[in-house]
Amino acid sequence: MISSNDEEASLGDELAPQLLADLRVVGSLTPEVVSCIANAVRQTTGMLNGPGVSNLVQRCIPDSESAAVAISRLVFNVTPEMKDGILEELSQWRLAYKGRQELMPTELYDNIRRNLDSLIQDERASRLLHKSRRLQRDTGNELYAVKCICDVRPVFDDEHSSIEGFVSLINFQLGYQKQNKEYDTLELSLTEDELQYIVDKSIDAIEKLQVLREAMASPEEEEEESL
């Protein structure tokens, strides 16, 4: 068992924790699953998006939702141009400290290299996916993690001798990658009403996006969805 301090030290600053966790999942995939996902992406005729990638991956990994989410995230975010750089950073991360090689043995590392190379290919569907991603991200920061930490704080009397009650608070954290590739975090202290306001606004945005998707759907896509 790794303590929290040791775990933070083992992660280092070179790789985002989420990326490292997703790469571990890549290394655990069987050749059959990797081939299934790679072939599904290769045979895609339209333009992939987030839900499309998730559907392809889930069909190949039906028994593990968490693994499907991790692989979908990598396929969606990692371009062929990024692949070699990520693997090089992973290699440097492993070799920086002896303990890291115990966390990621050579066999796991080799599996990651082989499987990632098969999953991230310069296919037409992949090129269109990442071209659309670049258009989305050219002028903004990219989200990579969300945390909501619930807390309660005591309210003392004037003499500080007893607790009169408690107030609840949500620490809302958004982890994001900036345009210069550095990682940062935005933290907000929210009341329950303020958090609900964010939820309501998010649901409203999702409903608007659904309307936009339906308006942009071609007749062929609508026919396929109805089958």
N, C-alpha and C positions, 0 to 999 in steps of 0.2 A: 504494500500500500504506500502510495506517495503522499507525503504531507502537502498541505496547500503551498507552503513556501518552496518546497522542492519542486512541486509541479510548475510553479511560476518560473523558477529558474530553468527547468528543463525545456520549457516552451521557447524561451528566449524572445528577442525582438525581431528576428529575421522572418519568421512565419506567423501569420495570424493563427490563433488557436483553432478557429473554425476550419481553416484550410488544412491544418495539420490533422485534425480529427477526420475530415473527409478523405484525406489521402490514406489514412489507416483503413478506412472502409474499402477504398479502391484495392488495396493490397489483399483484402480478404475475399475478393470475388473469385469465383471459379472461372476457368477458361470458357465454359459453356455460357455463363451469364454475360461475360465480356463480349463474346461473339454475338450473342442475341442483341445486346444494346447497340453494338457497332453496326450490325446489319440493319437494324431498325432505322438508325439515323441515315445510313447510306441509301436506303430505299425510299426515304421520304421525298415526295415530289413537290409539296408546297413549302411555305416558309414556316419554320418552327418558331414557337414562342415558349414562354415559361410553362403554361399548362400542357402544351404539346410535348415538350421534353419530359415532363413528369409522367404523362400517360405512356410514352414509349418505355421509359425505365420501369415503371410499375408493372407493366406486362411481363418484363423479364425478371423482376424481383418481386413476385406477388406475396411472398411470405415474410417480408421484412420492410415495414413502412419506413423505419429510420434509415435503413441502408438505401432505400429508393430515394429518399429525400436528399441524402448526402451525395449520391451519384448524380442526381438531377442537377443539384447545385453546381457541381464541377463541370458537367457537360454544358450547362447554361452559361457559365462564367469564364471558363478557361478556353482561350483560343489556341490554335496550333503554334502561333508565334510565342505564346507565353509558356508553352509546355516545357521546353528545354531549360528556361530560366528557373521555373519552379522546381524542377528536378535537381538542378545545380544547387539551389538554395537548400533543398532538403538534404542533399549530400553534405553540404557544409554544416548544416545544423546537427546532423548525426555525429560528425567527426569533431565537433567543437569540444565535447565533453564525453568522457568514457561512459558515464551513466546513461547518456542518450542512446548509445549503441545497444544497451540492455533494454531500453524502452522500445527501440526499433531495430530488431535483429536484421542481419544481412538478408535472410530469406524474405522477410516482410518488405524490406527496401527494394529488393530485386522484383518482387511481385508488383509493387507500386509502379516501378519504371515500366515493366512490360505491359501491365494493364492500362496505365494512363496513355501509353503510346498507341494502344489499340483503340481506346475510347475517343481520343482527341485526334481526329484526322481532318485533312483539308478536303472535306466533301462539300458538295454544292449546298446542301441543307445547312451545314455548319457555317459556311461562309455567309449565307443570307441571315442566319440567326445572329452572328456576331456583328455583321454590318448594321443590323437593326439595333443591336445593343449599343454600338458606338454612337449611333444617332441619338439614343436615349440618354447617354452618359457624357456627351461632349461638353455639356455646360453645367454639370452638377456633380455633387459628391455621391458616392455609392454606399448604400446601406449594407452592412454585413452581420449585424447582431442587434437584438432587442432584448432588454431585461426589464422586468417590473419587480421591484423589491418592496414588499409591504412591511410597514413599520407602525408601531404605536409609541406615543410619547406621553409621559405622565404630566398632569397638571397639579402642582403643589399649592398648598395654601400659603398665605402671606408669610407665615413663620417657617415655611419649609419643613414642617413637622409631620405632615400627613399628605396623602394623595387625594385630591378632590375628584379626579376623573382622568380620562385618557382621550387623546386625539389620534386619529388614524392618518397615515400619510403613505403615499406611494412614491418611491424613487424610480423614475422612468429614465432608462438609459438607452441611447441610440448610438451604436458603434458604426462608424462610417470610414470609408477610404476617400481621402481628398484627391484632387486632381494631380498633385505631385506624388501620389502613391503612398503618402504617409497615412497612418491610422490615427483616428481621434475619437473621442466620445463626447456626446452631448448629454448632460444630466439635468432633469427637471424634477422638482418636488411638487407633486400634484395632490389635490384633494380627490375624493371619489367622484365628485361632480365634474371636475376638470378632466379626469381620465375618461369619464363617460362621454364628455363633449368630443374628445379625440376619437373615441369609438364611433360615435354617431357620424362624425364627419368622414371617417374612413368608410363606413358602410355606404354613405351617400356617394362617395367617389367610386366605389366598386359597382354600384348600380349604374352610374353614368358610363363607366367603362363597358359594362355589359351592353348597354344601348349602342355605344360606338361600335363594338364588335359585331353586333347584329346588323348595323347599317353598312359595315364594310364587307360583310360576308358575301362571297360570290355565289351565284346560283348552284355551281358545282359543289361548293362546300356545304351549302344548306341541304343539298340532296344526300350527300354522304352522311351528314349528321342524322338525317331522318331514317337512314337504313338501320 
